[in-house]
Amino acid sequence: MVKHIVTFQLTGTPQERLEVARRFKAALEALPEQIDVLQSIEVGINQNPDEQWDVVLTAFVPTMADVAIYAKHPAHVAAAALLAGHKAARACVDYEA
């Protein structure tokens, strides 16, 4: 199994960032029903105002090849598009668990 962990830093006021994060979270949590290789996904919105990162996700897929399938899937692309104009930074780690 591969864990695909991504964290996002968003732009805007705290309220704007929270609104975008909530929409993004809802879209991501719907993906397991739409993408066969996506076994599950966890999405968290940062609640610590002293930290810079706003959203983190952990997606679980069978293989590294499935990470690419997940990334290119139209439903994932649509979810990622919700961050257009709001993403300041992104960091990602993929590893076999």
N, C-alpha and C positions, 0 to 999 in steps of 0.2 A: 504494500500500500504506500502511496505517496501522499505526503502532506504538502499542500500548496498554501503558504502563508503570505498574505499581502497586507500591508498597512498603508493608509493614505493620510496625507495632511491636506486639508481643504483651505480654501480662501474665503474671505468674507467675515461678517460679524459672527459672534458666537451663535446667535439665533439662526442666521443664514446657514452656517456650517451644520448645525443640528438638523435643520429642515432637509438639507441635501442628504445628510447621513441617514436619516430615517427613510427617505425614499429609496436610496441605494440599498439599504439593509433589506427592505421589503422585496425589492426586485431580486436580490441575490438569494434570499431564502426561498423564493419560488423556483429556482433553477433545478434542484434535484428532480422535480417532476417533469422537467423539459429536456434534460440532458442525461442520456443513458449512462455515460461513464462517471457521472458525478454521484458518488455514493452518498455523500452528505456534505453539509456546509454549516459552519458556525460563523456568525457575524456579530461583532461587538462594537458599540459606540462608546468612545472614551468618556468616562465620567469624572476624570481627574483634571481640573482646570490648570494645573501646574505642568501638564504635559502638552507636547506639540502635535501629536498624532491624533486624528479624529476617529478613524474607523480601522478595524482589523478584521480580516476574514481568514478562516482556515477551511480549505476545501479538501476533501478526501477522494482520491481517484486510485484505481488499481495500479497504473504504471506511469512512468514519465511520459510516454507517448500519449497517454490520455490527458495529460495537462494541456498539450497542444490542441487536442480535440475540443476540450472544454473551452479553451481560450478563443477558439475560432467559431464556436457555435453561435448562431444568430441571436439566441436568447441572452447569452453572456455578453455579446457585443452591444446589445440594446441596453443591458443593465449598466455596462461600463460607460455608455454614452450619457448616462445621467450625471456623470461627473464633469462633463464638458464645461469648460469655463470656471470650474470650481476646484480643480486638482492642483495643489501647489507642489506636492511631492508624492512619490510612490516607492516602496521598498518591497522586495519579494525574496522569499527563500523556498525552495522546493527540496524535499529530502524523503528518502525511503524510510518508512517506520517499521 
